């Protein structure tokens, strides 16, 4: 997917964010500090990481600035409700910053934290892949905890099978 139009990209980014927040809203507030193993991201860390990486790593570098990512610790938003508000606020900042990007901005190079030069639209595509990766971890964590989760695109795999014609 090549990103040539920022408005089109922002519409897509909004849908990705909405799907992420749907599963975030399935997290039981009492489990926000749960991790599958000591030293790994908690559920809250994962949500904060998506928000802070998008805002301070990806969007900062897309602007030609160095990464300002400083982690995703509990000090940023300790409780479930604060995490949700924090994530929504940073997403709104992302959209506001990116909404003024031109085709030239999307086509220019930016520098990743490892010093690599990459076309800005490709870096935005990587941001979406990064979010999807961590959203998948949230789904996995919730499955381990046996917490029901919303289907990603509206139907569960069982519902799709029920509605599909047989291949006999």
C-alpha positions in Angstrom: 0.0 0.0 0.0 1.5 3.3 -1.1 0.2 6.3 0.8 -0.2 9.3 -1.5 -3.1 11.1 0.1 -3.0 12.0 3.8 -6.8 12.2 4.1 -7.2 8.7 2.8 -4.4 7.5 5.2 -6.0 9.3 8.2 -9.4 7.6 7.4 -7.6 4.2 7.5 -5.6 5.2 10.6 -8.9 6.1 12.3 -10.4 2.7 11.6 -7.2 0.9 12.8 -7.3 3.0 16.0 -11.0 2.2 16.5 -10.4 -1.5 16.2 -7.5 -1.3 18.7 -9.7 0.7 21.1 -12.5 -1.9 20.8 -10.2 -4.6 22.2 -8.7 -2.1 24.8 -12.3 -1.6 26.1 -12.5 -5.4 26.7 -9.6 -5.2 29.2 -11.0 -5.7 32.7 -9.8 -2.6 34.7 -8.6 -4.9 37.4 -6.3 -6.7 34.9 -4.6 -3.6 33.5 -1.3 -4.4 35.3 -1.4 -8.1 34.3 1.5 -9.6 32.3 1.9 -13.2 31.2 5.4 -13.2 32.8 7.5 -11.0 35.0 9.4 -8.4 33.0 7.1 -8.4 30.0 4.6 -5.7 29.0 1.4 -5.5 31.0 -1.9 -5.0 29.3 -1.7 -1.3 30.3 1.9 -1.1 29.0 0.8 -2.5 25.6 -1.9 0.2 25.3 0.4 3.0 26.4 3.2 1.6 24.1 0.9 1.8 21.1 0.0 5.4 21.9 3.4 6.6 22.8 5.2 4.9 19.9 2.7 6.3 17.4 3.0 9.8 18.8 6.6 10.1 20.0 8.4 7.7 17.7 6.6 7.5 14.4 4.8 10.9 14.1 7.8 12.8 15.5 10.2 11.2 13.0 7.7 11.8 10.2 8.0 15.5 11.0 11.8 15.3 10.5 12.4 15.4 14.3 14.3 12.8 16.3 12.3 10.2 18.2 11.0 11.4 21.5 9.9 8.0 22.7 10.7 7.5 26.4 8.8 4.3 27.2 5.3 3.4 28.2 5.4 3.2 32.0 2.6 3.4 34.5 3.6 7.0 35.4 2.1 8.1 32.1 -1.4 6.9 32.9 -1.7 4.5 35.8 -5.4 3.5 35.9 -7.5 1.9 33.2 -9.6 5.0 32.6 -6.5 7.2 32.5 -4.9 4.8 29.9 -7.9 5.0 27.7 -8.0 8.8 27.9 -4.2 9.0 27.3 -4.4 6.8 24.3 -7.3 8.8 22.8 -5.5 12.1 23.5 -2.3 11.0 21.8 -4.2 9.7 18.8 -5.9 13.0 18.4 -2.5 14.7 18.5 -1.2 12.2 15.8 -4.2 13.1 13.6 -3.8 16.8 14.1 -0.1 16.7 13.2 -0.4 14.4 10.2 -3.5 16.2 8.8 -1.3 19.0 7.4 1.1 16.6 5.5 1.3 17.2 1.8 2.2 14.7 -1.0 5.7 16.2 -0.8 5.8 15.5 2.9 4.8 11.9 2.4 7.4 11.4 -0.3 10.4 12.9 1.5 12.7 10.8 3.6 12.7 10.7 7.4 15.2 9.1 9.8 14.3 6.2 12.0 15.7 5.8 15.5 18.4 3.5 14.2 19.5 6.1 11.7 18.0 4.6 8.6 16.4 6.9 6.0 13.0 5.8 4.9 10.3 7.4 2.8 7.8 9.0 5.2 4.7 7.2 3.8 6.6 3.9 4.3 7.3 4.8 7.9 3.5 5.6 8.4 2.8 2.1 7.0 5.2 0.6 9.5 3.3 2.5 12.3 0.1 0.7 11.3 1.9 -2.7 11.3 3.4 -1.9 14.7 0.0 -1.1 16.1 -1.6 -4.2 14.7 1.3 -6.3 16.1 0.7 -5.0 19.6 -3.1 -5.2 19.3 -2.6 -8.9 18.5 -0.7 -9.2 21.8 -3.6 -7.6 23.7 -6.0 -10.2 22.1 -3.6 -13.0 23.1 -3.3 -11.7 26.7 -7.1 -11.5 27.0 -7.4 -15.0 25.6 -5.0 -16.3 28.2 -7.1 -14.6 30.8 -10.3 -16.1 29.2 -11.7 -12.6 28.7 -14.2 -12.4 25.8 -13.0 -10.0 23.0 -14.8 -8.3 20.2 -14.3 -9.7 16.7 -11.8 -7.6 14.7 -14.0 -7.0 11.7 -17.5 -7.6 12.9 -17.9 -11.4 12.7 -16.2 -14.2 14.5 -14.6 -17.0 12.5 -17.4 -19.2 13.6 -20.0 -16.7 12.3 -18.1 -16.5 9.0 -18.1 -20.3 8.7 -21.8 -20.4 9.4 -22.6 -17.8 6.7 -20.2 -19.3 4.1 -21.4 -21.8 1.6 -20.1 -25.4 1.9 -17.2 -26.4 -0.4 -18.4 -30.0 -0.8 
